[in-house]
Amino acid sequence: MCDMTEQERLAAYDRMYGDLLLERDRVRAELDRLRTAGKQKGATYQQLLAQKLTVQNLIGRFEIYGIRET
């Protein structure tokens, strides 16, 4: 296990949460693009939809512990 200070560990959680928010926005934009192109039944769309749900679940877990979007 990595030896981190409490401050470093908190900063890592903050970075991870920020990265999840960026990934969520990127996936949403790509889903919108594919939807506009009428490609909702394609494999890429389905994979992105699953990724979106996974990312939303992770963000939700952060929010359960009081970490929210600002």
C-alpha positions as CSV (number, residue, x, y, z in Angstrom):
1,M,0.0,0.0,0.0
2,C,1.1,3.5,-0.8
3,D,2.2,5.7,2.1
4,M,0.3,9.0,1.7
5,T,-0.4,11.8,4.1
6,E,-4.0,12.5,4.9
7,Q,-3.8,15.7,2.8
8,E,-2.4,13.8,-0.2
9,R,-5.1,11.1,0.2
10,L,-7.8,13.7,0.3
11,A,-6.3,15.5,-2.8
12,A,-6.3,12.1,-4.6
13,Y,-10.0,11.6,-3.8
14,D,-10.7,15.2,-5.1
15,R,-8.9,14.5,-8.3
16,M,-10.7,11.2,-8.8
17,Y,-14.1,12.8,-8.3
18,G,-13.2,15.6,-10.7
19,D,-12.0,13.0,-13.3
20,L,-15.3,11.2,-12.9
21,L,-17.3,14.4,-13.5
22,L,-15.2,15.0,-16.7
23,E,-15.7,11.5,-17.9
24,R,-19.4,11.7,-17.3
25,D,-19.6,14.9,-19.4
26,R,-17.5,13.4,-22.2
27,V,-19.6,10.2,-22.3
28,R,-22.9,12.3,-22.3
29,A,-21.6,14.4,-25.2
30,E,-20.6,11.3,-27.2
31,L,-24.0,9.7,-26.5
32,D,-25.7,12.8,-27.7
33,R,-23.6,12.8,-30.9
34,L,-24.4,9.2,-31.6
35,R,-28.1,9.7,-30.8
36,T,-28.3,12.6,-33.2
37,A,-26.7,10.4,-35.9
38,G,-29.4,7.7,-35.2
39,K,-26.9,5.2,-33.9
40,Q,-28.6,4.2,-30.7
41,K,-28.6,0.5,-31.6
42,G,-24.9,0.3,-32.3
43,A,-22.3,-1.4,-30.1
44,T,-20.5,1.8,-29.3
45,Y,-23.6,3.5,-28.1
46,Q,-24.5,0.5,-25.9
47,Q,-21.0,0.4,-24.4
48,L,-21.1,4.2,-23.7
49,L,-24.5,3.8,-22.1
50,A,-23.1,1.2,-19.7
51,Q,-20.1,3.4,-19.0
52,K,-22.4,6.3,-18.2
53,L,-24.3,4.2,-15.7
54,T,-21.1,3.0,-14.1
55,V,-19.7,6.5,-13.8
56,Q,-23.0,7.8,-12.4
57,N,-23.0,5.1,-9.8
58,L,-19.5,6.0,-8.7
59,I,-20.4,9.7,-8.5
60,G,-23.5,8.7,-6.5
61,R,-21.3,6.9,-4.0
62,F,-19.2,10.0,-3.5
63,E,-22.4,12.0,-2.9
64,I,-23.6,9.5,-0.3
65,Y,-20.5,10.5,1.8
66,G,-21.1,14.2,1.3
67,I,-18.8,14.8,-1.7
68,R,-20.8,16.8,-4.2
69,E,-20.4,18.8,-7.4
70,T,-19.6,22.4,-6.8
